[in-house]
């Protein structure tokens, strides 16, 4: 039997606040990530949906932030 080892996630709003980044910019950067990278979508009522990250996802996101800050033109492509 497969046991999911993820016991908590942090919303993009929380991660953006903790990292001192804009939510919108962070969302654009995180759109490159897949589930295997530690990002998940949480769905609420109606059209409500929220991006969230596992601990591994936050590590991956921090790496992506560094890459995008080194080359800001990446998001403009």
Secondary structure, 3 states (H helix, E strand, C coil): CCCCCCCCCEEHHHHHHHHCCCHHHHHHHHCCCCHHHCEEEEECCCCCEEEEECHHHHHHHHHHHHHHHHCHHHHHC
